[in-house]
Amino acid sequence: MPIIKPINHLRTKLSEISEICHKEGEPVYLTREGKGDLVVMSVARYEKQTALLDLYQKLSVAEQQSASGVERISHKEMIKQLNDRLYA
């Protein structure tokens, strides 16, 4: 369930918003005049979302490469190549 607070809470109850972000691990949506205006989240949540977005972008590139017919190697061959690099 989204956590929604009026934007004036930034000025009057910032520590409460911070605590919610850290305890719940969820962003807090701030409204102005009844409409969405800002989203506040903890740094940990932001970094998690950024990492997830980066992963999705990399998966998209991999799917495009796979569909384009780029030559591939098997998982077994990849592990062999990695081990050769590590233990060479």
C-alpha positions as CSV (number, residue, x, y, z in Angstrom):
1,M,0.0,0.0,0.0
2,P,1.5,3.4,-0.9
3,I,2.4,5.7,1.9
4,I,1.0,9.2,1.0
5,K,1.7,12.4,3.0
6,P,1.1,16.1,2.3
7,I,4.1,18.0,1.2
8,N,4.1,20.2,4.2
9,H,5.3,17.2,6.2
10,L,8.7,17.8,4.7
11,R,9.0,20.9,6.8
12,T,7.1,19.9,9.9
13,K,7.7,16.1,10.1
14,L,10.9,15.3,8.2
15,S,12.2,12.9,10.8
16,E,8.9,11.0,10.6
17,I,9.2,10.7,6.8
18,S,12.8,9.5,7.1
19,E,11.8,6.9,9.7
20,I,9.0,5.6,7.5
21,C,11.4,5.3,4.5
22,H,13.9,3.4,6.5
23,K,11.6,1.2,8.6
24,E,9.1,0.3,5.8
25,G,11.7,0.3,3.0
26,E,9.2,1.9,0.8
27,P,9.0,5.4,-0.8
28,V,6.8,8.1,0.7
29,Y,4.6,9.9,-1.9
30,L,4.1,13.6,-1.2
31,T,1.1,15.5,-2.5
32,R,0.5,19.2,-3.1
33,E,-3.1,20.4,-3.4
34,G,-4.2,16.8,-3.6
35,K,-2.0,15.8,-6.5
36,G,1.2,13.8,-6.6
37,D,4.3,16.1,-6.4
38,L,7.4,14.3,-5.0
39,V,8.6,10.9,-3.9
40,V,11.0,10.4,-1.0
41,M,13.0,7.2,-0.4
42,S,16.0,6.0,1.5
43,V,19.3,5.8,-0.2
44,A,19.2,2.0,0.2
45,R,15.9,1.8,-1.7
46,Y,17.2,4.1,-4.4
47,E,20.3,2.1,-4.9
48,K,18.3,-1.1,-5.1
49,Q,16.0,0.4,-7.7
50,T,18.9,1.7,-9.7
51,A,20.6,-1.7,-9.6
52,L,17.4,-3.3,-10.7
53,L,17.0,-0.9,-13.6
54,D,20.6,-1.5,-14.7
55,L,20.0,-5.3,-14.6
56,Y,16.9,-4.9,-16.8
57,Q,18.8,-2.8,-19.3
58,K,21.6,-5.4,-19.5
59,L,19.0,-8.2,-19.9
60,S,17.4,-6.3,-22.7
61,V,20.7,-5.9,-24.5
62,A,21.4,-9.7,-24.0
63,E,18.0,-10.5,-25.4
64,Q,18.6,-8.3,-28.5
65,Q,22.0,-10.0,-29.0
66,S,20.4,-13.4,-28.7
67,A,17.7,-12.6,-31.2
68,S,20.2,-11.2,-33.7
69,G,21.9,-14.5,-34.2
70,V,25.2,-13.6,-32.5
71,E,27.4,-16.6,-32.1
72,R,27.0,-18.1,-28.6
73,I,28.9,-20.6,-26.4
74,S,27.5,-23.1,-23.9
75,H,27.4,-22.5,-20.2
76,K,30.0,-25.3,-19.8
77,E,32.3,-23.6,-22.3
78,M,31.9,-20.3,-20.5
79,I,32.8,-21.8,-17.2
80,K,35.9,-23.5,-18.7
81,Q,37.0,-20.1,-20.2
82,L,36.6,-18.3,-16.9
83,N,38.5,-21.0,-15.0
84,D,41.3,-20.9,-17.6
85,R,41.6,-17.2,-17.0
86,L,41.5,-17.5,-13.2
87,Y,43.9,-20.3,-12.9
88,A,46.3,-19.7,-15.8
